[in-house]
Structure formats: structure tokens, C-alpha cells
Amino acid sequence: MNETGLPYINAVRFHVIRSILLLVVTVYYVIIPLLGNEFRILSILYPSILVFMTEPTLKYSPVSIIIKSLTANKQRKKIIEVFTLFDLLKADLYSLKSSQQVNVYNILRDSLPMFEYIQGSISRLLSLWKNSPEKAKNTLYEDIGGETSKILGEIIFKLDQTPKEEALRIIESEASVFSFTYYENEMQSTGKKKTIIFTFFTFTSVIIIAWLVFFVFNMFNDAITTNNIL
């Protein structure tokens, strides 16, 4: 739930809402009919279907599909910001004087407010940088994942305390690889996103049709029961 980026829903709140809904449906469709001697075995389907639809650990439940879609969307935005950070580093290098050395720490610190989705990762990188740049370079990869994050961490590590000309050579030599990796990842992400959305809407349509058939069946069953009593 944290990876979805939803600000007001965490795992605890989700399970509380889910439990309340399940309790209400169970009481209305199972407990009350049992107490009134009007219980029908099909009523058990209502809480059962709700359990399935809201179970996040089931691969094809609606809630699981929605969570995966939101997580993939947030991950894509992180990768876009990683690419933006690469461009920012490149632009800052061109603004340096020819004899000036690159100070990666200051560049990252000054750029921190520009980012939303990778701001926490950059902050953690900065906190580790002064003690161990070797460990800090892996922060983006550990937090974000993906080959682009790993490559950018290596670039940041190589750029620090190097002259402008050497830094430009490093970043230019890595630019083509970085751009290709970004494009490849984005294509894969887009394909997966389309598959998830298609699966979600197909599954939702099937569920809606199943519910309509179930309700129509119940209506006819109630009508037949009423006629027989009369």
C-alpha cells in the first residue's frame, strides 16, 4: 500500500475498511436472515465474493490488480525523475568553469526540492555520501530498482571531485547507454501497464455480469416463491 502513493490509505486503514464492509455484508445477508428463519444458502455468496474481490494477496482480485497498477504508475514516475536527474547533472556540468571540480553532494542537495517521487532516495544518498560514497551510489538502485537507477548511481560516483572536462567525458560516454536503458524500461513498463488495465477491465466486466445474473436469478426465485405461497 505504501508503494501505491495513495496518501490517505495504508495497510491498516485498508484492512479496517475491508473488515467493516465484510461484517456489514455478513450481518445483512447471513446473520439477519438466519435469525428470521429466511436464510438461503446462496446468501453466503455475498460475503464470499466480497472477500475474493478485496483480497490483496490474490493475483487476479480487483483490489490486487488496482494496487499493482498504481504501484507500476508510481514506479514509472520515479524512473522519469531519475532520467530528469541525469539531465540536471549534465546541465550543471556545462555551467561549471573549465578548471572547476564537480561537487556531486552540492548538486544533489540543491536539486532536492525539484523532485517528488525520488526525493527520499536522494536524501538517503546524501546522508550516506559523506561517510561512504561507495555505499551511497547504490541507494537509488536499492530504493527505486531498475537498470537506469543503477547506471545513474555509478555515474554520480564517477563524477564526484573530477574536473569539468573529465566529468563531461564520463557523462557523455554513459549517456547513450543510459538513454537506451530508459527507453527499454519504459517500453516494458507501458506494455505491462496496458496488460494490467486490460485484465482489470475484463475481469471487472465479468464480475458485473455475474452479479447481474445472480440478482436476476434471486428476483425470479423470490417471485416464484411468493406466487407459490399465495
C-alpha positions in Angstrom: 0.0 0.0 0.0 2.9 2.4 0.7 4.2 1.8 -2.9 0.9 2.9 -4.4 1.4 6.5 -3.4 -2.1 6.9 -2.1 -1.8 9.5 0.7 -4.8 8.5 2.9 -4.9 4.7 2.7 -2.3 2.5 4.3 -2.4 -1.2 5.1 -4.1 -0.8 8.5 -6.8 1.5 7.2 -7.5 -0.8 4.2 -7.9 -3.8 6.4 -10.2 -1.9 8.8 -12.4 -0.7 6.0 -12.4 -4.2 4.5 -13.3 -5.8 7.8 -16.2 -3.4 8.4 -17.6 -4.0 4.9 -17.3 -7.7 5.3 -19.0 -7.5 8.7 -21.9 -5.4 7.4 -22.5 -7.7 4.4 -22.3 -10.8 6.6 -24.8 -9.5 9.1 -27.2 -8.2 6.5 -27.2 -11.2 4.2 -26.4 -14.1 6.6 -27.0 -13.3 10.3 -30.3 -11.4 10.0 -31.8 -14.0 7.6 -30.7 -16.8 10.0 -32.4 -15.1 12.9 -35.6 -14.5 10.9 -35.7 -18.0 9.5 -35.3 -16.6 6.0 -31.8 -17.8 5.3 -30.9 -19.0 1.8 -27.7 -20.9 1.0 -27.0 -18.5 -1.9 -26.7 -15.7 0.6 -23.3 -17.0 1.6 -22.0 -15.9 -1.9 -22.3 -12.2 -1.0 -19.6 -12.2 1.8 -17.6 -14.8 -0.2 -17.4 -12.7 -3.3 -16.6 -9.6 -1.2 -13.7 -11.5 0.4 -12.3 -12.5 -3.0 -12.7 -9.0 -4.6 -10.9 -7.3 -1.7 -8.1 -9.8 -1.1 -4.8 -8.1 -2.0 -2.8 -11.3 -1.9 -4.8 -13.0 -4.7 -3.2 -12.3 -8.1 -6.4 -11.6 -10.0 -8.6 -10.0 -7.4 -9.8 -6.4 -8.4 -8.0 -4.9 -5.4 -4.7 -6.7 -6.2 -4.9 -5.5 -9.9 -5.6 -1.9 -8.8 -2.7 -2.0 -6.3 -0.3 -3.4 -9.0 -1.5 -0.7 -11.5 -1.0 2.1 -9.0 2.4 0.8 -8.0 3.6 0.4 -11.6 2.4 4.0 -12.3 4.4 5.4 -9.3 7.4 3.4 -10.4 7.2 4.8 -13.9 7.2 8.4 -12.4 10.2 7.5 -10.3 12.1 6.4 -13.4 11.1 9.6 -15.2 12.6 11.6 -12.3 15.7 9.5 -12.4 16.1 10.5 -16.1 15.4 14.1 -15.1 18.2 14.0 -12.5 20.6 12.7 -15.2 19.7 15.7 -17.4 20.1 18.0 -14.4 23.6 16.7 -13.7 24.6 17.1 -17.3 23.3 20.7 -17.4 25.2 21.6 -14.2 28.4 20.3 -15.7 28.2 22.6 -18.6 27.7 25.5 -16.2 31.0 24.9 -14.4 34.2 26.7 -15.2 36.8 24.7 -17.1 39.1 24.3 -14.0 36.3 23.7 -11.5 35.8 20.3 -10.0 32.4 18.6 -9.7 30.8 18.6 -6.2 28.1 16.0 -6.5 26.9 16.4 -3.0 26.1 20.1 -3.5 24.4 19.5 -6.9 22.1 16.8 -5.4 21.3 18.8 -2.3 20.4 21.9 -4.3 18.2 19.9 -6.7 16.3 18.0 -3.9 13.2 20.3 -3.9 12.7 19.6 -7.7 11.8 16.0 -7.1 8.7 14.4 -5.6 8.9 10.7 -6.1 12.7 10.1 -5.6 13.3 12.9 -3.0 13.5 10.4 -0.2 16.0 8.3 -2.1 18.2 11.3 -2.9 18.0 12.4 0.8 19.2 8.9 1.9 22.0 9.0 -0.7 23.2 12.4 0.7 23.1 11.1 4.3 25.4 8.2 3.3 27.6 10.1 0.9 29.9 11.8 3.4 30.7 8.6 5.2 30.8 6.1 2.2 30.2 7.3 -1.4 30.8 3.6 -2.4 27.6 2.6 -0.4 25.7 5.8 -1.3 26.0 5.1 -5.0 23.7 2.0 -4.7 21.0 3.9 -2.9 19.0 4.8 -6.0 19.1 1.2 -7.2 18.1 -0.2 -3.8 15.2 2.2 -3.3 13.9 2.5 -6.9 15.2 -0.5 -8.7 15.8 -0.8 -12.5 18.9 -0.6 -14.6 18.6 3.2 -15.1 18.9 3.8 -11.3 21.9 1.5 -11.1 23.7 3.3 -14.0 22.9 6.7 -12.6 24.4 5.8 -9.2 27.6 4.7 -11.0 27.7 8.0 -12.9 27.2 10.0 -9.8 30.1 8.1 -8.1 32.4 8.6 -11.0 31.6 12.3 -11.4 32.5 13.4 -7.9 35.6 15.5 -7.5 36.6 15.2 -11.1 37.5 18.2 -13.4 34.8 19.5 -15.7 36.3 18.1 -18.9 36.7 14.6 -17.4 33.2 14.8 -15.9 31.7 15.7 -19.3 33.6 12.8 -20.9 32.2 10.4 -18.3 28.6 11.6 -18.7 28.7 11.7 -22.5 30.1 8.2 -22.6 27.3 6.9 -20.4 24.5 9.0 -22.0 23.7 6.7 -24.9 23.6 3.6 -22.6 21.5 5.4 -20.1 19.0 6.7 -22.6 18.6 3.3 -24.3 18.1 1.6 -20.9 15.5 4.2 -20.0 13.7 3.7 -23.3 13.7 -0.1 -22.9 12.4 0.0 -19.4 9.7 2.5 -20.4 8.5 0.2 -23.2 8.4 -2.7 -20.9 6.5 -0.7 -18.3 4.0 0.6 -20.8 3.3 -2.9 -22.1 2.8 -4.3 -18.6 0.6 -1.4 -17.7 -1.6 -2.0 -20.8 -1.9 -5.7 -19.9 -2.9 -4.9 -16.3 -5.5 -2.3 -17.4 -7.0 -4.7 -20.0 -7.1 -7.6 -17.4 -8.6 -5.4 -14.8 -11.5 -4.1 -17.0 -12.1 -7.6 -18.5 -12.3 -9.1 -15.0 -14.5 -6.2 -13.7 -16.9 -6.7 -16.6 -17.1 -10.4 -15.9 -17.8 -9.7 -12.2 -20.5 -7.2 -13.0 -22.2 -9.6 -15.4 -22.0 -12.4 -12.9 -23.6 -10.1 -10.2 -26.4 -9.1 -12.6 -27.2 -12.7 -13.4 -27.1 -13.5 -9.7 -29.5 -10.7 -8.8 -31.9 -11.6 -11.7 -31.9 -15.2 -10.6 -32.7 -14.1 -7.0 -35.5 -11.8 -8.2 -37.1 -14.6 -10.2 -36.6 -17.1 -7.3 -38.3 -14.6 -4.9 -41.2 -14.1 -7.3 -41.8 -17.8 -7.8 -41.6 -18.4 -4.0 -44.2 -15.6 -3.4 -46.6 -17.0 -6.1 -46.4 -20.4 -4.6 -47.2 -19.1 -1.1 -50.2 -17.1 -2.5 
